[in-house]
Amino acid sequence: MCMKATCSTCRMLSPIYYCFRQDETILTALDKTSWWGCGAHIPSVMDAVPESERCTCAPKVERDGKEYPPKAER
């Protein structure tokens, strides 16, 4: 079963990360959503997440002709 997860890399890729790395409120806003689990249920987890809130890391994972963020670290 797959579940929502937070990408640990997206936050650090933001240009403002190093300016605000002590402010957890701002850092939480930089977090992007990915998935974690077996990989069989990625669409059921990620299709409800707007593109603007999705992890932008590569390589993407393709399921049913759609691209999704890579699996997040747990």
C-alpha positions in Angstrom: 0.0 0.0 0.0 1.3 3.5 -0.9 0.9 6.6 1.2 1.7 10.3 1.1 5.2 11.3 2.1 7.2 14.4 2.2 10.2 14.8 0.0 13.3 15.5 2.0 15.2 17.0 -1.0 12.7 19.6 -2.4 13.0 21.8 0.7 16.7 22.1 0.2 16.4 22.9 -3.5 14.4 26.1 -2.8 16.5 29.2 -3.3 15.2 30.6 0.0 16.1 27.5 2.1 19.5 28.7 3.3 18.0 32.1 4.3 15.3 30.7 6.4 16.6 27.3 7.5 16.0 28.2 11.2 12.3 29.0 10.6 10.4 25.8 10.7 7.1 27.5 9.6 8.7 28.7 6.4 10.5 25.4 5.8 7.3 23.4 6.2 5.7 25.6 3.4 8.6 24.5 1.1 7.9 20.8 1.6 6.6 19.0 -1.4 4.5 15.8 -1.5 5.7 12.5 -2.8 4.7 8.9 -2.0 6.2 5.9 -0.1 5.3 2.3 -0.3 5.1 -0.6 -2.7 4.5 1.5 -5.8 1.4 -0.3 -6.9 -1.0 2.5 -5.7 0.9 5.6 -6.7 -2.1 7.1 -8.7 -4.5 6.7 -5.8 -2.2 8.7 -3.6 -0.8 11.3 -6.0 -3.8 12.1 -8.2 -5.4 14.0 -5.4 -2.3 16.2 -4.9 -2.2 19.4 -7.0 0.8 19.6 -9.4 2.1 22.7 -7.5 2.4 20.7 -4.3 4.1 17.7 -5.8 7.8 16.9 -5.5 9.8 18.0 -8.5 12.7 15.6 -8.1 13.9 13.1 -10.8 13.7 10.5 -12.0 10.0 10.4 -12.4 8.0 7.2 -12.1 5.5 6.3 -14.8 2.2 4.6 -14.0 -0.7 4.2 -16.4 0.8 6.8 -18.8 1.3 9.5 -16.2 4.5 10.7 -14.5 4.8 10.9 -10.7 7.5 12.0 -8.3 10.1 9.5 -7.3 9.6 7.4 -4.1 10.4 9.4 -1.0 12.8 8.2 1.6 11.1 7.0 4.8 
